[in-house]
Amino acid sequence: METRPARRQDASAIASIYNQGIEDRLATFEARPHSAAEVEAWFDESHPIIVVEADDRVVAYAATFSYRPRDYYRGVADFSVYVDRDFRLQGAGRMAMEALVHAARQAGLWKLVSRIFVENLGSRHLLASLSFREVGVYERHARLDGEWRNVVIVERLL
Ligand SMILES: CC(C)(COP(=O)(O)OP(=O)(O)OC[C@H]1O[C@@H](n2cnc3c(N)ncnc32)[C@H](O)[C@@H]1OP(=O)(O)O)[C@@H](O)C(=O)NCCC(=O)NCCS
């Protein structure tokens, strides 16, 4: 497996992987499938996106997003990481995140943050092993399928 910066042409593959994560109901409050066009809108000048390829096929991605529009938060980015179901537990998530941390630092970002469902032990384990700190728990932060869910805030200084 290899990592590289994502291109707009990867949007369809990224959307397929994201939609698997949405279906699994363990990774995000998003409940409806996303289109390639919606993923294309993630691409901007200042927020790196990484893909992991195996045999020329995109099998995972990690992406940064604007955290807040305020200028003084320009160095803080939200992030997420998703691996194709058929390629989980093979190191792709770790590779994607290591490359994302490197790219984010190169892009001048100073912090990555995210919110992880408390029950998402795989993601929490991966991020803790990459020096992300669990800041605390947002209780009943939003509803997924009508159920209030708690999320762990994670951060890593770059
Ligand atoms: C969470 C996710 C990104 C992990 O990626 P991955 O490629 O499967 O994980 P890796 O193979 O890189 O494993 C990294 C570490 O996490 C552990 N891990 C990963 N998934 C795990 C799981 N479901 N349960 C327990 N441990 C898990 C691995 O054992 C490994 O630990 P180690 O290095 O101590 O041996 C992936 O399972 C996924 O895409 N899940 C759905 C989307 C999601 O939850 N994204 C995170 C929210 S943004």
The ligand as a Tripos MOL2 file, in Angstrom:
@<TRIPOS>MOLECULE
LIG
   48    50     1     0     0
SMALL
NO_CHARGES

@<TRIPOS>ATOM
      1 C1        -11.1760    3.1240   12.2840 C.3       1 LIG1
      2 C2        -10.4390    2.8260   10.9710 C.3       1 LIG1
      3 C3        -10.1230    4.1360   10.2650 C.3       1 LIG1
      4 C4         -9.1240    2.1120   11.3370 C.3       1 LIG1
      5 O1         -8.3820    1.8840   10.1480 O.3       1 LIG1
      6 P1         -7.7170    0.4590    9.8640 P.3       1 LIG1
      7 O2         -6.9620    0.5050    8.6220 O.co2     1 LIG1
      8 O3         -8.7990   -0.5760    9.9730 O.co2     1 LIG1
      9 O4         -6.7590    0.3180   11.1330 O.3       1 LIG1
     10 P2         -5.2190   -0.1240   11.1280 P.3       1 LIG1
     11 O5         -5.1060   -1.4740   10.4750 O.co2     1 LIG1
     12 O6         -4.3740    0.9680   10.6200 O.co2     1 LIG1
     13 O7         -5.0210   -0.3490   12.6900 O.3       1 LIG1
     14 C5         -4.4590    0.6230   13.5410 C.3       1 LIG1
     15 C6         -4.6040    0.1490   14.9700 C.3       1 LIG1
     16 O8         -5.9780    0.2710   15.3700 O.3       1 LIG1
     17 C7         -6.4840   -0.9960   15.7740 C.3       1 LIG1
     18 N1         -7.8670   -1.1170   15.2880 N.ar      1 LIG1
     19 C8         -8.3430   -0.7050   14.1050 C.ar      1 LIG1
     20 N2         -9.6520   -1.0190   14.0200 N.ar      1 LIG1
     21 C9         -9.9740   -1.6470   15.1580 C.ar      1 LIG1
     22 C10       -11.1750   -2.2090   15.6660 C.ar      1 LIG1
     23 N3        -12.3240   -2.1610   14.9640 N.pl3     1 LIG1
     24 N4        -11.1700   -2.7500   16.8970 N.ar      1 LIG1
     25 C11       -10.0340   -2.7810   17.6200 C.ar      1 LIG1
     26 N5         -8.8460   -2.2590   17.2040 N.ar      1 LIG1
     27 C12        -8.8250   -1.7130   15.9760 C.ar      1 LIG1
     28 C13        -5.5960   -2.0140   15.1030 C.3       1 LIG1
     29 O9         -5.6110   -3.2420   15.7910 O.3       1 LIG1
     30 C14        -4.2420   -1.3280   15.1680 C.3       1 LIG1
     31 O10        -3.7430   -1.4620   16.4710 O.3       1 LIG1
     32 P3         -2.1780   -1.7630   16.7150 P.3       1 LIG1
     33 O11        -1.3970   -0.8410   15.8100 O.co2     1 LIG1
     34 O12        -2.0010   -1.4860   18.1720 O.co2     1 LIG1
     35 O13        -1.9930   -3.1940   16.3560 O.co2     1 LIG1
     36 C15       -11.2550    1.9020   10.0510 C.3       1 LIG1
     37 O14       -11.6340    0.7390   10.7440 O.3       1 LIG1
     38 C16       -12.5010    2.5380    9.4610 C.2       1 LIG1
     39 O15       -12.4780    3.0750    8.3650 O.2       1 LIG1
     40 N6        -13.6390    2.4820   10.1800 N.am      1 LIG1
     41 C17       -14.8720    3.0940    9.7070 C.3       1 LIG1
     42 C18       -14.7700    4.5990    9.6530 C.3       1 LIG1
     43 C19       -14.3730    5.2000   10.9900 C.2       1 LIG1
     44 O16       -14.8040    4.7580   12.0520 O.2       1 LIG1
     45 N7        -13.5460    6.2510   10.9380 N.am      1 LIG1
     46 C20       -13.0750    6.9360   12.1100 C.3       1 LIG1
     47 C21       -13.9380    8.0980   12.4520 C.3       1 LIG1
     48 S1        -13.3810    9.5800   11.6540 S.3       1 LIG1
@<TRIPOS>BOND
     1     1     2 1
     2     2     3 1
     3     2     4 1
     4     2    36 1
     5     4     5 1
     6     5     6 1
     7     6     7 2
     8     6     8 1
     9     6     9 1
    10     9    10 1
    11    10    11 2
    12    10    12 1
    13    10    13 1
    14    13    14 1
    15    14    15 1
    16    15    16 1
    17    15    30 1
    18    16    17 1
    19    17    18 1
    20    17    28 1
    21    18    19 ar
    22    18    27 ar
    23    19    20 ar
    24    20    21 ar
    25    21    22 ar
    26    21    27 ar
    27    22    23 1
    28    22    24 ar
    29    24    25 ar
    30    25    26 ar
    31    26    27 ar
    32    28    29 1
    33    28    30 1
    34    30    31 1
    35    31    32 1
    36    32    33 2
    37    32    34 1
    38    32    35 1
    39    36    37 1
    40    36    38 1
    41    38    39 2
    42    38    40 1
    43    40    41 1
    44    41    42 1
    45    42    43 1
    46    43    44 2
    47    43    45 1
    48    45    46 1
    49    46    47 1
    50    47    48 1
@<TRIPOS>SUBSTRUCTURE
     1 LIG1         1 GROUP 0 **** ****
